[in-house]
Amino acid sequence: MSTDASGGSLSERARRSNPLPEGTFSVGVGLLVNGIGAYAFTVLAARGLGEEEFSSLAVLWAAVFLAAPGLFLPVEQEVSRTVAARRARGEGASGVIRQAGLIGAGLAGVVIVATLVSLGWVYDLFFDSQALLLTGFLLALVGYLAAHLARGVMAGQGRFDGYSTYFGTEGGLRILVAVVFLVAGVSVAGPYGLAVGLIPFVAVIVALRGKRGLVVEGAPVRTGEMSASLGALLVGSLLTALLLNAGPLAIEILATDEESAEAGRFLAGLMIARVPLFLFQAVQASLLPKLALLAGGHRWVEFRAALRRLLVAVGGLAVVATLAAWTIGPAVVRVTFGEAFALGHRDLGLLALASGIFMLAVALGQSLIALSSPARMAVGWGAGVLVFAGVTAAGDDLYLRVELGLVAGTATVAAVLATLVWVRLRDVATSAGRQGTAD
């Protein structure tokens, strides 16, 4: 094995200096396919459906990816963190996985019942009075519960090949469905919505095929232990998903009758501006287990160094992505989605800026979760949602008010979370110093 002058392994030094967590490349491959699938699905749907019907699909898309990650990402995060921490101690986590599944099923049940009870109001506003769009939404809740639970187990076990397989399969199926529907001449949003709900079921089955030893028997979870932690994570996750998906929903709510197709145009621009955010999911998936391992071992110097390198890398990516979106983003939207979905340079630049800041905020939020401070993470996202609502309500230009709201909201989150991470790390360092003195 090659070594440097100090006797250290060159491969080890390279690993330590890498700003990205272990597993990022493996997951990134799957997410690349997933991102291509998401873009192909929306682009081909826009081409086949036209502005009006695509706007209906855009609202469903935003609703699914507000509700599903908002409710079930905490399940994935808590399972990932706990499985990784117990794996580091040589313990099994079967009790954690079972309890997380029960809690997730309860959350899905509440939303399904609430949707059906309020159907008289939401059926037209969010589902355009199309039964298949409603069915797709309800199926997606169950499918993404299974997906997040499976992904949490695989990430916690370091089985990122299966994690990557899930995303790759989901993306591939989206491409296949979109091509078939376009060739078949499907001109209503309902079948596309149904596909959104069914695809995660198939992707989970493929990802788990042949995977043995994922669930290791272990000590049961204490009553209320996981639900208390998930409570704070749930609040933070819902607020995160709300801010991430608030744009198309805000456009739909604020638009006049003459602007009924604007949600679809906004989503088209958002998809282009958020290309780096799709790839950042690879970092997000592997970040929490890495930071949890470092925090669980009280390796605070490594924790700070890993987080610092990551924030610098993500910040640089955000700057480049914003400049690219501002300059060539409008042309990319016209080429991919068509002239009817064109947006201006300012629109694409602001959306990309908000997405870049959002990535920084997510990295800081993951750090607080790893530091067992999910409530502090929720505070940051809550502040961002309030700022978004205030800025959006104060404007009158339909697009600009929402875009500025997203920039101001994500910047608020990043600032608050950066402060809270600094305070938390200072506290643990002080506590470790006192412990060392006592010893």
VOPAGU-2260 file (C-alpha; in pm, 1 decimal, decimal comma):
REM VOPAGU-2260
SITE   aa  ch    i         X         Y         Z
SITE  MET   A    0       0,0       0,0       0,0
SITE  SER   A    1     133,9     345,9     -87,3
SITE  THR   A    2     222,0     576,0     198,7
SITE  ASP   A    3     334,2     934,8     233,2
SITE  ALA   A    4     638,0    1063,4     418,1
SITE  SER   A    5     456,8    1054,3     750,5
SITE  GLY   A    6     367,7     687,5     702,3
SITE  GLY   A    7      -2,3     743,2     645,0
SITE  SER   A    8    -192,8     568,2     371,9
SITE  LEU   A    9    -242,6     785,0      64,4
SITE  SER   A   10    -585,1     632,2       7,5
SITE  GLU   A   11    -677,8     707,2     367,3
SITE  ARG   A   12    -564,3    1066,7     334,0
SITE  ALA   A   13    -763,4    1102,2      11,7
SITE  ARG   A   14   -1071,2     964,6     183,1
SITE  ARG   A   15   -1036,8    1207,8     472,0
SITE  SER   A   16    -988,3    1508,2     243,8
SITE  ASN   A   17   -1284,9    1417,4      23,3
SITE  PRO   A   18   -1566,1    1665,5     100,6
SITE  LEU   A   19   -1831,2    1410,6       6,2
SITE  PRO   A   20   -1942,2    1130,2     240,7
SITE  GLU   A   21   -1871,2     765,4     162,0
SITE  GLY   A   22   -2141,0     620,2     -60,4
SITE  THR   A   23   -2201,6     947,0    -246,2
SITE  PHE   A   24   -2069,9     814,8    -578,8
SITE  SER   A   25   -2271,3     493,2    -563,1
SITE  VAL   A   26   -2593,4     676,0    -478,9
SITE  GLY   A   27   -2506,2     945,7    -729,5
SITE  VAL   A   28   -2516,7     697,2   -1016,2
SITE  GLY   A   29   -2869,7     595,8    -923,9
SITE  LEU   A   30   -2973,0     955,8    -870,3
SITE  LEU   A   31   -2834,4    1053,9   -1208,6
SITE  VAL   A   32   -3070,5     803,8   -1369,1
SITE  ASN   A   33   -3346,9     918,0   -1133,7
SITE  GLY   A   34   -3292,9    1282,3   -1223,7
SITE  ILE   A   35   -3294,1    1204,9   -1594,0
SITE  GLY   A   36   -3613,6    1006,5   -1538,2
SITE  ALA   A   37   -3781,5    1292,6   -1353,8
SITE  TYR   A   38   -3689,3    1538,2   -1627,9
SITE  ALA   A   39   -3791,5    1300,4   -1906,1
SITE  PHE   A   40   -4123,0    1234,0   -1731,6
SITE  THR   A   41   -4208,6    1601,9   -1688,9
SITE  VAL   A   42   -4073,8    1713,0   -2027,5
SITE  LEU   A   43   -4255,6    1442,0   -2222,2
SITE  ALA   A   44   -4570,0    1494,0   -2015,1
SITE  ALA   A   45   -4560,4    1866,5   -2092,6
SITE  ARG   A   46   -4519,5    1791,0   -2462,2
SITE  GLY   A   47   -4803,3    1538,4   -2463,6
SITE  LEU   A   48   -5050,5    1712,3   -2234,2
SITE  GLY   A   49   -5023,8    2081,6   -2315,4
SITE  GLU   A   50   -5028,6    2370,4   -2068,6
SITE  GLU   A   51   -5367,4    2313,2   -1901,9
SITE  GLU   A   52   -5341,4    1939,0   -1835,1
SITE  PHE   A   53   -4971,9    1962,7   -1743,8
SITE  SER   A   54   -5061,5    2224,2   -1481,9
SITE  SER   A   55   -5292,1    1967,5   -1321,3
SITE  LEU   A   56   -5007,3    1715,4   -1316,8
SITE  ALA   A   57   -4768,9    1981,4   -1181,9
SITE  VAL   A   58   -4995,2    2045,3    -883,0
SITE  LEU   A   59   -5017,1    1669,9    -812,2
SITE  TRP   A   60   -4637,5    1639,4    -845,9
SITE  ALA   A   61   -4587,2    1919,6    -592,3
SITE  ALA   A   62   -4846,8    1772,3    -355,3
SITE  VAL   A   63   -4689,3    1424,0    -366,8
SITE  PHE   A   64   -4338,6    1551,4    -304,6
SITE  LEU   A   65   -4458,7    1776,3     -26,3
SITE  ALA   A   66   -4657,8    1509,1     156,5
SITE  ALA   A   67   -4442,6    1198,8      99,0
SITE  PRO   A   68   -4095,2    1330,6     192,5
SITE  GLY   A   69   -4250,5    1562,3     448,5
SITE  LEU   A   70   -4409,9    1272,3     631,9
SITE  PHE   A   71   -4167,7     987,7     564,7
SITE  LEU   A   72   -3822,0    1143,0     530,4
SITE  PRO   A   73   -3810,0    1155,5     914,1
SITE  VAL   A   74   -3870,1     779,9     911,5
SITE  GLU   A   75   -3577,4     732,4     673,0
SITE  GLN   A   76   -3352,8     972,7     867,4
SITE  GLU   A   77   -3423,6     822,9    1207,9
SITE  VAL   A   78   -3388,3     466,2    1083,8
SITE  SER   A   79   -3066,7     556,6     899,4
SITE  ARG   A   80   -2919,0     734,6    1200,9
SITE  THR   A   81   -3017,2     466,5    1451,6
SITE  VAL   A   82   -2914,3     170,0    1238,1
SITE  ALA   A   83   -2575,7     333,3    1166,4
SITE  ALA   A   84   -2518,2     415,8    1533,1
SITE  ARG   A   85   -2613,4      65,9    1649,3
SITE  ARG   A   86   -2406,7     -91,2    1373,4
SITE  ALA   A   87   -2105,5     103,2    1503,8
SITE  ARG   A   88   -2169,0     -52,8    1847,4
SITE  GLY   A   89   -2225,4    -403,2    1703,9
SITE  GLU   A   90   -2597,9    -399,8    1785,6
SITE  GLY   A   91   -2905,9    -488,2    1580,1
SITE  ALA   A   92   -3189,0    -244,4    1507,1
SITE  SER   A   93   -3493,3    -460,1    1426,2
SITE  GLY   A   94   -3701,8    -294,1    1697,6
SITE  VAL   A   95   -3630,4      50,1    1554,1
SITE  ILE   A   96   -3733,5     -59,1    1205,1
SITE  ARG   A   97   -4059,9    -214,4    1325,6
SITE  GLN   A   98   -4159,4      88,0    1530,2
SITE  ALA   A   99   -4068,2     326,7    1248,0
SITE  GLY   A  100   -4288,8     128,2    1011,1
SITE  LEU   A  101   -4584,6     146,0    1248,9
SITE  ILE   A  102   -4542,1     519,3    1300,6
SITE  GLY   A  103   -4513,5     577,5     925,2
SITE  ALA   A  104   -4826,9     371,9     860,1
SITE  GLY   A  105   -5013,8     580,0    1115,0
SITE  LEU   A  106   -4904,1     904,4     946,8
SITE  ALA   A  107   -5006,7     775,7     604,0
SITE  GLY   A  108   -5344,3     671,2     741,5
SITE  VAL   A  109   -5409,8    1015,0     890,4
SITE  VAL   A  110   -5338,2    1192,2     561,2
SITE  ILE   A  111   -5543,5     946,0     356,9
SITE  VAL   A  112   -5843,3     990,4     587,3
SITE  ALA   A  113   -5801,2    1369,3     591,8
SITE  THR   A  114   -5786,4    1378,1     211,5
SITE  LEU   A  115   -6103,7    1173,9     174,5
SITE  VAL   A  116   -6288,9    1375,5     438,7
SITE  SER   A  117   -6198,6    1706,4     268,1
SITE  LEU   A  118   -6260,9    1576,1     -81,4
SITE  GLY   A  119   -6534,0    1830,2    -151,9
SITE  TRP   A  120   -6274,0    2107,7    -133,0
SITE  VAL   A  121   -5949,5    1949,2    -254,6
SITE  TYR   A  122   -6087,5    1735,5    -539,3
SITE  ASP   A  123   -6119,9    2027,8    -778,9
SITE  LEU   A  124   -5842,7    2253,3    -640,7
SITE  PHE   A  125   -5560,4    1997,3    -625,1
SITE  PHE   A  126   -5682,6    1703,4    -836,5
SITE  ASP   A  127   -5870,0    1886,5   -1112,6
SITE  SER   A  128   -6169,2    1657,7   -1049,2
SITE  GLN   A  129   -5977,8    1362,1   -1199,4
SITE  ALA   A  130   -6016,6    1034,2   -1011,1
SITE  LEU   A  131   -5684,7     895,2   -1136,2
SITE  LEU   A  132   -5495,0    1195,5    -999,5
SITE  LEU   A  133   -5654,1    1138,9    -658,2
SITE  THR   A  134   -5578,1     765,2    -676,9
SITE  GLY   A  135   -5217,4     837,4    -770,9
SITE  PHE   A  136   -5177,9    1065,7    -469,7
SITE  LEU   A  137   -5317,2     809,4    -225,5
SITE  LEU   A  138   -5103,5     529,0    -371,1
SITE  ALA   A  139   -4794,6     750,4    -357,4
SITE  LEU   A  140   -4838,5     795,9      17,8
SITE  VAL   A  141   -4815,2     421,0      75,5
SITE  GLY   A  142   -4546,8     361,3    -187,5
SITE  TYR   A  143   -4314,6     631,5     -59,5
SITE  LEU   A  144   -4360,7     516,4     300,2
SITE  ALA   A  145   -4221,0     178,4     193,1
SITE  ALA   A  146   -3947,9     349,1      -9,6
SITE  HIS   A  147   -3826,3     575,7     270,3
SITE  LEU   A  148   -3827,9     292,9     523,6
SITE  ALA   A  149   -3628,3      64,1     291,4
SITE  ARG   A  150   -3385,1     342,1     203,6
SITE  GLY   A  151   -3328,7     423,4     569,2
SITE  VAL   A  152   -3235,5      63,2     645,5
SITE  MET   A  153   -3002,7      37,3     345,1
SITE  ALA   A  154   -2829,8     370,2     419,7
SITE  GLY   A  155   -2782,1     283,0     786,0
SITE  GLN   A  156   -2629,2     -51,6     689,4
SITE  GLY   A  157   -2402,1     114,6     435,4
SITE  ARG   A  158   -2568,8     -83,0     154,2
SITE  PHE   A  159   -2565,6     203,0     -92,1
SITE  ASP   A  160   -2581,2     -32,5    -390,0
SITE  GLY   A  161   -2943,1    -108,8    -302,7
SITE  TYR   A  162   -3009,6     258,9    -234,2
SITE  SER   A  163   -2874,9     340,0    -580,2
SITE  THR   A  164   -3080,0      59,7    -736,4
SITE  TYR   A  165   -3398,4     208,5    -594,5
SITE  PHE   A  166   -3336,0     548,4    -750,6
SITE  GLY   A  167   -3217,7     403,0   -1079,1
SITE  THR   A  168   -3525,7     182,3   -1109,1
SITE  GLU   A  169   -3760,8     468,7   -1024,5
SITE  GLY   A  170   -3597,3     690,1   -1286,5
SITE  GLY   A  171   -3596,2     419,3   -1550,9
SITE  LEU   A  172   -3964,3     345,2   -1497,4
SITE  ARG   A  173   -4051,0     713,1   -1528,6
SITE  ILE   A  174   -3875,4     730,2   -1864,1
SITE  LEU   A  175   -4050,5     415,3   -1984,7
SITE  VAL   A  176   -4395,1     533,1   -1877,2
SITE  ALA   A  177   -4349,9     880,1   -2027,0
SITE  VAL   A  178   -4237,8     740,8   -2363,0
SITE  VAL   A  179   -4523,7     489,4   -2378,2
SITE  PHE   A  180   -4782,6     753,0   -2287,7
SITE  LEU   A  181   -4645,9    1000,0   -2542,6
SITE  VAL   A  182   -4646,9     739,4   -2821,1
SITE  ALA   A  183   -4996,1     625,2   -2718,7
SITE  GLY   A  184   -5121,6     983,7   -2736,8
SITE  VAL   A  185   -5236,4    1012,0   -2373,8
SITE  SER   A  186   -5374,5    1366,8   -2347,2
SITE  VAL   A  187   -5511,6    1381,4   -1991,5
SITE  ALA   A  188   -5313,4    1405,0   -1667,6
SITE  GLY   A  189   -5482,9    1115,6   -1484,5
SITE  PRO   A  190   -5275,7     823,2   -1619,5
SITE  TYR   A  191   -4953,6    1012,7   -1551,0
SITE  GLY   A  192   -5071,5    1075,0   -1194,2
SITE  LEU   A  193   -5151,4     707,4   -1147,1
SITE  ALA   A  194   -4800,3     618,8   -1264,7
SITE  VAL   A  195   -4652,6     858,9   -1006,9
SITE  GLY   A  196   -4826,4     654,9    -736,8
SITE  LEU   A  197   -4739,5     307,7    -867,1
SITE  ILE   A  198   -4372,0     348,4    -958,8
SITE  PRO   A  199   -4227,8     355,3    -602,4
SITE  PHE   A  200   -4381,5      13,5    -525,6
SITE  VAL   A  201   -4196,7    -146,9    -814,9
SITE  ALA   A  202   -3871,1      33,7    -734,5
SITE  VAL   A  203   -3875,6     -91,9    -373,0
SITE  ILE   A  204   -3928,6    -452,2    -484,0
SITE  VAL   A  205   -3637,7    -433,4    -728,9
SITE  ALA   A  206   -3405,4    -261,0    -477,5
SITE  LEU   A  207   -3466,1    -519,2    -203,5
SITE  ARG   A  208   -3438,5    -823,4    -428,4
SITE  GLY   A  209   -3154,5   -1048,1    -312,2
SITE  LYS   A  210   -3060,8    -823,8     -18,3
SITE  ARG   A  211   -2991,8   -1037,6     289,1
SITE  GLY   A  212   -2895,1    -934,7     638,4
SITE  LEU   A  213   -3049,4    -588,5     620,0
SITE  VAL   A  214   -3253,0    -635,7     937,1
SITE  VAL   A  215   -3047,2    -754,7    1234,0
SITE  GLU   A  216   -3228,2    -853,5    1552,5
SITE  GLY   A  217   -3158,9    -621,3    1840,8
SITE  ALA   A  218   -3288,8    -481,4    2166,3
SITE  PRO   A  219   -3642,3    -340,4    2155,1
SITE  VAL   A  220   -3694,9      34,9    2147,7
SITE  ARG   A  221   -3806,7     195,8    2472,4
SITE  THR   A  222   -4167,9     315,0    2471,5
SITE  GLY   A  223   -4188,6     665,1    2328,3
SITE  GLU   A  224   -3816,2     680,6    2253,0
SITE  MET   A  225   -3844,1     682,3    1877,1
SITE  SER   A  226   -4178,5     858,3    1850,6
SITE  ALA   A  227   -4044,4    1151,3    2052,9
SITE  SER   A  228   -3746,6    1187,4    1820,9
SITE  LEU   A  229   -3963,5    1140,1    1512,3
SITE  GLY   A  230   -4200,7    1410,5    1633,3
SITE  ALA   A  231   -3937,3    1680,7    1601,4
SITE  LEU   A  232   -3809,1    1529,9    1276,2
SITE  LEU   A  233   -4162,6    1520,2    1136,2
SITE  VAL   A  234   -4221,7    1887,8    1204,3
SITE  GLY   A  235   -3887,9    1980,8    1050,4
SITE  SER   A  236   -3939,2    1754,4     750,6
SITE  LEU   A  237   -4288,1    1885,2     675,7
SITE  LEU   A  238   -4160,4    2242,2     692,7
SITE  THR   A  239   -3866,4    2150,5     468,2
SITE  ALA   A  240   -4093,1    1985,3     211,5
SITE  LEU   A  241   -4335,8    2277,8     231,2
SITE  LEU   A  242   -4064,4    2529,4     149,6
SITE  LEU   A  243   -3921,7    2306,8    -124,3
SITE  ASN   A  244   -4258,3    2255,3    -297,0
SITE  ALA   A  245   -4429,9    2580,9    -203,9
SITE  GLY   A  246   -4358,8    2746,0    -539,2
SITE  PRO   A  247   -4600,5    2562,8    -773,5
SITE  LEU   A  248   -4864,8    2540,5    -500,2
SITE  ALA   A  249   -4838,4    2914,8    -426,7
SITE  ILE   A  250   -4865,8    2991,0    -797,8
SITE  GLU   A  251   -5177,7    2772,7    -821,7
SITE  ILE   A  252   -5340,5    2941,4    -521,9
SITE  LEU   A  253   -5248,6    3300,5    -618,7
SITE  ALA   A  254   -5315,5    3272,4    -993,4
SITE  THR   A  255   -5629,1    3421,2   -1144,8
SITE  ASP   A  256   -5860,5    3225,5   -1373,6
SITE  GLU   A  257   -5669,5    3365,9   -1672,1
SITE  GLU   A  258   -5343,0    3234,5   -1521,4
SITE  SER   A  259   -5459,4    2875,0   -1472,3
SITE  ALA   A  260   -5165,2    2731,2   -1668,7
SITE  GLU   A  261   -4892,7    2915,8   -1475,4
SITE  ALA   A  262   -4825,3    2636,0   -1224,8
SITE  GLY   A  263   -4705,2    2416,9   -1510,4
SITE  ARG   A  264   -4475,8    2687,6   -1649,4
SITE  PHE   A  265   -4334,1    2752,1   -1304,7
SITE  LEU   A  266   -4264,1    2381,4   -1247,6
SITE  ALA   A  267   -4087,6    2359,1   -1584,9
SITE  GLY   A  268   -3850,1    2638,8   -1486,6
SITE  LEU   A  269   -3807,2    2495,4   -1139,1
SITE  MET   A  270   -3705,8    2156,9   -1277,1
SITE  ILE   A  271   -3426,2    2315,0   -1480,2
SITE  ALA   A  272   -3308,9    2541,0   -1196,1
SITE  ARG   A  273   -3293,8    2246,0    -955,8
SITE  VAL   A  274   -3066,3    2014,7   -1153,9
SITE  PRO   A  275   -2789,8    2039,9    -887,1
SITE  LEU   A  276   -3045,6    1973,7    -613,8
SITE  PHE   A  277   -3138,9    1640,0    -770,5
SITE  LEU   A  278   -2774,1    1533,6    -764,0
SITE  PHE   A  279   -2731,1    1667,7    -409,3
SITE  GLN   A  280   -2965,3    1394,4    -291,0
SITE  ALA   A  281   -2669,6    1157,6    -329,1
SITE  VAL   A  282   -2478,6    1363,4     -73,6
SITE  GLN   A  283   -2782,0    1393,5     152,9
SITE  ALA   A  284   -2840,3    1017,3     158,3
SITE  SER   A  285   -2486,8     934,1     270,2
SITE  LEU   A  286   -2426,1    1244,8     482,3
SITE  LEU   A  287   -2641,5    1159,4     783,1
SITE  PRO   A  288   -2493,8     810,4     846,7
SITE  LYS   A  289   -2140,9     953,1     822,0
SITE  LEU   A  290   -2207,8    1241,2    1060,2
SITE  ALA   A  291   -2398,4    1010,2    1295,7
SITE  LEU   A  292   -2099,2     776,8    1311,6
SITE  LEU   A  293   -1865,2    1068,0    1388,5
SITE  ALA   A  294   -2100,3    1213,8    1648,8
SITE  GLY   A  295   -2163,2     872,0    1805,1
SITE  GLY   A  296   -1787,7     828,1    1846,3
SITE  HIS   A  297   -1743,6    1185,6    1981,6
SITE  ARG   A  298   -1499,9    1259,4    1699,0
SITE  TRP   A  299   -1577,1    1630,2    1696,3
SITE  VAL   A  300   -1266,5    1749,0    1512,0
SITE  GLU   A  301   -1345,9    1516,3    1221,0
SITE  PHE   A  302   -1712,2    1618,6    1238,9
SITE  ARG   A  303   -1628,4    1988,4    1200,2
SITE  ALA   A  304   -1376,8    1923,5     923,0
SITE  ALA   A  305   -1619,4    1704,9     725,8
SITE  LEU   A  306   -1898,8    1959,8     755,3
SITE  ARG   A  307   -1671,2    2250,4     663,0
SITE  ARG   A  308   -1544,8    2079,7     347,9
SITE  LEU   A  309   -1896,2    1988,3     243,5
SITE  LEU   A  310   -2032,2    2342,4     290,9
SITE  VAL   A  311   -1749,2    2487,8      83,5
SITE  ALA   A  312   -1811,6    2236,6    -196,0
SITE  VAL   A  313   -2188,8    2291,8    -193,7
SITE  GLY   A  314   -2147,0    2669,8    -180,8
SITE  GLY   A  315   -1923,9    2661,2    -486,6
SITE  LEU   A  316   -2174,0    2443,0    -671,2
SITE  ALA   A  317   -2454,6    2685,2    -581,3
SITE  VAL   A  318   -2266,2    2983,0    -727,6
SITE  VAL   A  319   -2189,9    2801,5   -1053,4
SITE  ALA   A  320   -2546,5    2670,7   -1085,0
SITE  THR   A  321   -2697,3    3016,1   -1028,9
SITE  LEU   A  322   -2477,6    3175,4   -1295,3
SITE  ALA   A  323   -2554,1    2895,5   -1540,7
SITE  ALA   A  324   -2929,2    2918,7   -1481,1
SITE  TRP   A  325   -2924,7    3296,1   -1518,9
SITE  THR   A  326   -2738,8    3283,2   -1851,5
SITE  ILE   A  327   -2855,3    2969,9   -2033,9
SITE  GLY   A  328   -3152,9    2855,5   -1824,8
SITE  PRO   A  329   -3424,8    3018,4   -2040,8
SITE  ALA   A  330   -3285,3    2858,8   -2355,4
SITE  VAL   A  331   -3274,8    2517,6   -2186,6
SITE  VAL   A  332   -3640,4    2551,4   -2080,1
SITE  ARG   A  333   -3748,1    2643,7   -2433,7
SITE  VAL   A  334   -3555,3    2354,4   -2589,1
SITE  THR   A  335   -3676,4    2092,6   -2341,9
SITE  PHE   A  336   -4031,9    2194,4   -2253,7
SITE  GLY   A  337   -4120,3    2413,7   -2551,7
SITE  GLU   A  338   -4183,8    2783,1   -2616,4
SITE  ALA   A  339   -4511,7    2777,8   -2422,3
SITE  PHE   A  340   -4318,7    2713,9   -2098,8
SITE  ALA   A  341   -4049,1    2980,4   -2148,7
SITE  LEU   A  342   -3931,1    3184,7   -1847,2
SITE  GLY   A  343   -3692,0    3480,9   -1822,9
SITE  HIS   A  344   -3330,6    3506,1   -1706,7
SITE  ARG   A  345   -3434,3    3663,9   -1376,6
SITE  ASP   A  346   -3680,7    3384,5   -1303,1
SITE  LEU   A  347   -3430,6    3104,6   -1363,7
SITE  GLY   A  348   -3152,1    3284,7   -1176,8
SITE  LEU   A  349   -3361,5    3344,4    -865,2
SITE  LEU   A  350   -3494,2    2988,0    -864,3
SITE  ALA   A  351   -3140,9    2848,1    -894,8
SITE  LEU   A  352   -3016,3    3077,8    -618,1
SITE  ALA   A  353   -3292,4    2958,3    -386,0
SITE  SER   A  354   -3208,5    2596,8    -471,7
SITE  GLY   A  355   -2839,2    2651,3    -397,7
SITE  ILE   A  356   -2912,0    2804,5     -58,9
SITE  PHE   A  357   -3155,7    2521,4       6,2
SITE  MET   A  358   -2872,0    2267,7     -36,9
SITE  LEU   A  359   -2661,9    2450,0     222,8
SITE  ALA   A  360   -2956,9    2453,6     461,8
SITE  VAL   A  361   -3015,8    2079,6     415,2
SITE  ALA   A  362   -2651,9    2001,7     495,0
SITE  LEU   A  363   -2672,4    2210,1     812,8
SITE  GLY   A  364   -3001,2    2045,6     906,7
SITE  GLN   A  365   -2853,5    1698,6     864,5
SITE  SER   A  366   -2573,7    1804,4    1098,8
SITE  LEU   A  367   -2822,7    1896,1    1370,2
SITE  ILE   A  368   -3000,9    1562,6    1328,1
SITE  ALA   A  369   -2669,5    1380,9    1366,3
SITE  LEU   A  370   -2607,8    1590,3    1678,9
SITE  SER   A  371   -2943,2    1466,7    1818,7
SITE  SER   A  372   -3098,0    1813,7    1788,2
SITE  PRO   A  373   -3393,7    1767,9    1549,6
SITE  ALA   A  374   -3601,9    2027,3    1735,4
SITE  ARG   A  375   -3343,5    2295,1    1658,1
SITE  MET   A  376   -3350,5    2189,4    1293,9
SITE  ALA   A  377   -3728,7    2233,5    1290,2
SITE  VAL   A  378   -3695,1    2585,7    1431,6
SITE  GLY   A  379   -3479,4    2689,4    1135,4
SITE  TRP   A  380   -3719,2    2556,5     873,2
SITE  GLY   A  381   -4014,5    2709,3    1056,7
SITE  ALA   A  382   -3850,1    3051,6    1040,3
SITE  GLY   A  383   -3792,7    3004,7     667,2
SITE  VAL   A  384   -4155,1    2913,3     596,7
SITE  LEU   A  385   -4275,8    3223,2     785,0
SITE  VAL   A  386   -4040,6    3448,2     587,6
SITE  PHE   A  387   -4150,2    3286,5     259,8
SITE  ALA   A  388   -4516,0    3348,6     343,8
SITE  GLY   A  389   -4449,3    3709,7     442,3
SITE  VAL   A  390   -4244,6    3800,0     134,5
SITE  THR   A  391   -4484,5    3622,1    -103,5
SITE  ALA   A  392   -4787,8    3793,0      47,9
SITE  ALA   A  393   -4629,3    4137,9      14,1
SITE  GLY   A  394   -4576,8    4128,6    -364,2
SITE  ASP   A  395   -4807,0    4163,1    -663,2
SITE  ASP   A  396   -4605,0    4013,6    -951,7
SITE  LEU   A  397   -4715,5    3646,7    -959,9
SITE  TYR   A  398   -4372,5    3497,5   -1034,0
SITE  LEU   A  399   -4141,8    3750,5    -868,6
SITE  ARG   A  400   -4321,3    3744,2    -533,1
SITE  VAL   A  401   -4287,7    3364,1    -514,8
SITE  GLU   A  402   -3925,5    3363,7    -635,3
SITE  LEU   A  403   -3818,9    3629,1    -384,2
SITE  GLY   A  404   -4009,8    3440,8    -115,8
SITE  LEU   A  405   -3811,2    3125,2    -192,3
SITE  VAL   A  406   -3477,2    3309,7    -183,5
SITE  ALA   A  407   -3558,5    3493,5     140,2
SITE  GLY   A  408   -3705,1    3182,1     302,5
SITE  THR   A  409   -3412,5    2952,7     223,8
SITE  ALA   A  410   -3158,5    3220,2     323,2
SITE  THR   A  411   -3333,1    3255,2     658,0
SITE  VAL   A  412   -3317,5    2880,6     715,3
SITE  ALA   A  413   -2947,5    2863,6     628,2
SITE  ALA   A  414   -2861,0    3153,6     859,1
SITE  VAL   A  415   -3060,1    3017,7    1153,5
SITE  LEU   A  416   -2930,2    2661,5    1114,4
SITE  ALA   A  417   -2568,3    2776,4    1078,8
SITE  THR   A  418   -2602,8    2961,2    1409,3
SITE  LEU   A  419   -2763,7    2662,7    1580,7
SITE  VAL   A  420   -2496,6    2420,7    1452,8
SITE  TRP   A  421   -2221,8    2651,9    1581,0
SITE  VAL   A  422   -2388,8    2674,2    1923,5
SITE  ARG   A  423   -2443,0    2296,8    1943,0
SITE  LEU   A  424   -2082,3    2217,5    1849,2
SITE  ARG   A  425   -1958,6    2471,8    2101,5
SITE  ASP   A  426   -2171,2    2305,1    2369,0
SITE  VAL   A  427   -2044,0    1953,8    2294,9
SITE  ALA   A  428   -1684,9    2078,7    2286,6
SITE  THR   A  429   -1732,1    2244,3    2625,2
SITE  SER   A  430   -1889,7    1929,7    2765,3
SITE  ALA   A  431   -1605,5    1715,0    2630,7
SITE  GLY   A  432   -1351,5    1952,4    2785,5
SITE  ARG   A  433   -1517,5    1928,5    3125,0
SITE  GLN   A  434   -1530,4    1549,3    3100,5
SITE  GLY   A  435   -1160,9    1540,9    3015,4
SITE  THR   A  436   -1078,8    1760,1    3314,3
SITE  ALA   A  437   -1285,4    1541,2    3543,0
SITE  ASP   A  438   -1102,4    1231,6    3417,5
